[in-house]
Amino acid sequence: MIATLIIGGMVLTGCKKKPEPTPEPEPEPTPTTVTVMYQVDNTYSNLVMSDCFKLNVTYSNANGEQVTENGVTLPWSKSIEVTLPFKAKMEGEYVYNEDELPDQVVSGKRYGIGAYSNGSLNIEMVGSISSGSKEAFLNLMTNNPDRLKFTTEKDF
């Protein structure tokens, strides 16, 4: 009997547990990319801004760094491929030479940031454009010097 207990104890203690399988590491997710579009228009509601207006614009590039372009012709747009998540930011100012203003000035601001999804651009443009005399425009600029400036940002 003692021999049976000793042999039984040896059998029980001699059995090894099967090692648990090492879990496979989760593969790194593939970064998601999207094409972001910055856009500044010069038309709205059948009005086209006077040719004397140019744009100074600063926007976030694909690395998140700020890039500035000065004196660009309207309309202006920039497409960049970015890795998500991404914060797009754009600041701008319409600039003009007072001597180049026509007698009837068409001015304002229209801008937006969007992205391409399923082959189409999804962008919400904001702002408006209006028409008035050169004198009225210059008076407006004197009383509202920041009227032709804008800033916007969007998280993707």
Secondary structure, 3 states (H helix, E strand, C coil): CHHHHHHHHHHHHHCCCCCCCCCCCCCCCCCCEEEEEEEEECEECCEECCCCCEEEEEEECCCCCEEEEEEEECCEEEEEEEECCCEEEEEEEEECCHHHCCCEEEEEEEEEEEEEECCEEEECCEEEEEEEEHHHHHHHHHHCCCCCEEEEEEEC
